[in-house]
């Protein structure tokens, strides 16, 4: 299999943040992109949910973070452990 070069454009801040995460994972950008492409081929789809975002004045105010924030199942556990000290 012969290698090809891809030339992509992205935001410089996004690239820096992604590179920092990949460094922590021990991956370089090329490996990460190849993992993504392998998953696209394997699943015959983008390997994560993609949604169209429709902005309106109301959606920016009400529920604009819906689906973007999650809470761990054990979120309250530290509070329960500390309750005797409160």
ZADO-1210 file (C-alpha; in nm, 4 decimals, padded with zeros to 6 digits):
<atoms>
<atom x="00.0000" y="00.0000" z="00.0000" code="UNK" pos="1"/>
<atom x="00.1411" y="00.3357" z="-00.0963" code="UNK" pos="2"/>
<atom x="00.1121" y="00.6377" z="00.1278" code="UNK" pos="3"/>
<atom x="-00.0533" y="00.9593" z="00.0155" code="UNK" pos="4"/>
<atom x="-00.0415" y="01.3033" z="00.1718" code="UNK" pos="5"/>
<atom x="-00.3609" y="01.4792" z="00.2732" code="UNK" pos="6"/>
<atom x="-00.3731" y="01.8557" z="00.2951" code="UNK" pos="7"/>
<atom x="-00.6453" y="01.9771" z="00.5311" code="UNK" pos="8"/>
<atom x="-00.7303" y="02.3156" z="00.6753" code="UNK" pos="9"/>
<atom x="-00.8429" y="02.3712" z="01.0322" code="UNK" pos="10"/>
<atom x="-00.8523" y="02.6426" z="01.2934" code="UNK" pos="11"/>
<atom x="-00.5127" y="02.6969" z="01.4589" code="UNK" pos="12"/>
<atom x="-00.6614" y="02.6937" z="01.8101" code="UNK" pos="13"/>
<atom x="-00.8459" y="02.3675" z="01.7387" code="UNK" pos="14"/>
<atom x="-00.5273" y="02.2136" z="01.6005" code="UNK" pos="15"/>
<atom x="-00.3282" y="02.3133" z="01.9087" code="UNK" pos="16"/>
<atom x="-00.5898" y="02.1779" z="02.1487" code="UNK" pos="17"/>
<atom x="-00.6240" y="01.8542" z="01.9518" code="UNK" pos="18"/>
<atom x="-00.2454" y="01.8119" z="01.9403" code="UNK" pos="19"/>
<atom x="-00.2257" y="01.8510" z="02.3189" code="UNK" pos="20"/>
<atom x="-00.4868" y="01.5775" z="02.3684" code="UNK" pos="21"/>
<atom x="-00.3173" y="01.3507" z="02.1151" code="UNK" pos="22"/>
<atom x="00.0186" y="01.4045" z="02.2840" code="UNK" pos="23"/>
<atom x="-00.1367" y="01.2852" z="02.6106" code="UNK" pos="24"/>
<atom x="-00.2663" y="00.9775" z="02.4279" code="UNK" pos="25"/>
<atom x="00.0716" y="00.9109" z="02.2684" code="UNK" pos="26"/>
<atom x="-00.0624" y="00.9682" z="01.9169" code="UNK" pos="27"/>
<atom x="00.0459" y="01.1962" z="01.6385" code="UNK" pos="28"/>
<atom x="-00.1999" y="01.3782" z="01.4155" code="UNK" pos="29"/>
<atom x="-00.1471" y="01.1419" z="01.1212" code="UNK" pos="30"/>
<atom x="-00.2234" y="00.8365" z="01.3337" code="UNK" pos="31"/>
<atom x="-00.5369" y="01.0011" z="01.4737" code="UNK" pos="32"/>
<atom x="-00.6622" y="01.0910" z="01.1263" code="UNK" pos="33"/>
<atom x="-00.5884" y="00.7370" z="01.0060" code="UNK" pos="34"/>
<atom x="-00.7857" y="00.5946" z="01.3008" code="UNK" pos="35"/>
<atom x="-01.0755" y="00.8196" z="01.2045" code="UNK" pos="36"/>
<atom x="-01.0587" y="00.7124" z="00.8391" code="UNK" pos="37"/>
<atom x="-01.0382" y="00.3414" z="00.9341" code="UNK" pos="38"/>
<atom x="-01.3558" y="00.3860" z="01.1390" code="UNK" pos="39"/>
<atom x="-01.5293" y="00.5646" z="00.8492" code="UNK" pos="40"/>
<atom x="-01.4496" y="00.2689" z="00.6234" code="UNK" pos="41"/>
<atom x="-01.5372" y="00.0073" z="00.8862" code="UNK" pos="42"/>
<atom x="-01.8723" y="00.1634" z="00.9801" code="UNK" pos="43"/>
<atom x="-01.9418" y="00.3076" z="00.6351" code="UNK" pos="44"/>
<atom x="-02.0358" y="00.6252" z="00.8175" code="UNK" pos="45"/>
<atom x="-01.8851" y="00.8985" z="01.0303" code="UNK" pos="46"/>
<atom x="-01.8034" y="00.7196" z="01.3585" code="UNK" pos="47"/>
<atom x="-01.9882" y="00.9646" z="01.5819" code="UNK" pos="48"/>
<atom x="-02.3194" y="01.1425" z="01.5808" code="UNK" pos="49"/>
<atom x="-02.3379" y="01.4497" z="01.3590" code="UNK" pos="50"/>
<atom x="-02.6286" y="01.6877" z="01.4003" code="UNK" pos="51"/>
<atom x="-02.7362" y="01.9901" z="01.2109" code="UNK" pos="52"/>
<atom x="-02.7483" y="02.2892" z="01.4427" code="UNK" pos="53"/>
<atom x="-03.0214" y="02.5404" z="01.3733" code="UNK" pos="54"/>
<atom x="-02.9617" y="02.8624" z="01.5590" code="UNK" pos="55"/>
<atom x="-03.2383" y="03.0909" z="01.6610" code="UNK" pos="56"/>
<atom x="-03.2676" y="03.3525" z="01.9310" code="UNK" pos="57"/>
<atom x="-03.4652" y="03.1134" z="02.1500" code="UNK" pos="58"/>
<atom x="-03.2315" y="02.8136" z="02.1093" code="UNK" pos="59"/>
<atom x="-02.9321" y="03.0242" z="02.2087" code="UNK" pos="60"/>
<atom x="-03.1003" y="03.1121" z="02.5373" code="UNK" pos="61"/>
<atom x="-03.3049" y="02.8061" z="02.6262" code="UNK" pos="62"/>
<atom x="-03.1499" y="02.4614" z="02.6057" code="UNK" pos="63"/>
<atom x="-02.8467" y="02.5652" z="02.4064" code="UNK" pos="64"/>
<atom x="-02.6290" y="02.3274" z="02.6097" code="UNK" pos="65"/>
<atom x="-02.8676" y="02.0325" z="02.5816" code="UNK" pos="66"/>
<atom x="-02.6697" y="01.7224" z="02.4938" code="UNK" pos="67"/>
<atom x="-02.3367" y="01.8939" z="02.5542" code="UNK" pos="68"/>
<atom x="-02.3215" y="01.8461" z="02.9297" code="UNK" pos="69"/>
<atom x="-02.3325" y="01.5150" z="03.1095" code="UNK" pos="70"/>
<atom x="-02.3012" y="01.4196" z="03.4717" code="UNK" pos="71"/>
<atom x="-02.1127" y="01.1126" z="03.5905" code="UNK" pos="72"/>
<atom x="-02.3209" y="00.8432" z="03.7592" code="UNK" pos="73"/>
<atom x="-02.1205" y="00.8881" z="04.0784" code="UNK" pos="74"/>
<atom x="-02.1322" y="01.2700" z="04.0723" code="UNK" pos="75"/>
<atom x="-02.2843" y="01.2927" z="04.4226" code="UNK" pos="76"/>
<atom x="-02.0551" y="01.0296" z="04.5756" code="UNK" pos="77"/>
<atom x="-01.7939" y="01.2771" z="04.7045" code="UNK" pos="78"/>
<atom x="-02.0672" y="01.4808" z="04.8728" code="UNK" pos="79"/>
<atom x="-02.2064" y="01.1710" z="05.0415" code="UNK" pos="80"/>
<atom x="-01.8596" y="01.0818" z="05.1661" code="UNK" pos="81"/>
<atom x="-01.8073" y="01.4328" z="05.3050" code="UNK" pos="82"/>
<atom x="-02.1542" y="01.4686" z="05.4611" code="UNK" pos="83"/>
<atom x="-02.0261" y="01.3883" z="05.8113" code="UNK" pos="84"/>
<atom x="-01.7867" y="01.6844" z="05.7866" code="UNK" pos="85"/>
<atom x="-02.0473" y="01.9377" z="05.6712" code="UNK" pos="86"/>
</atoms>
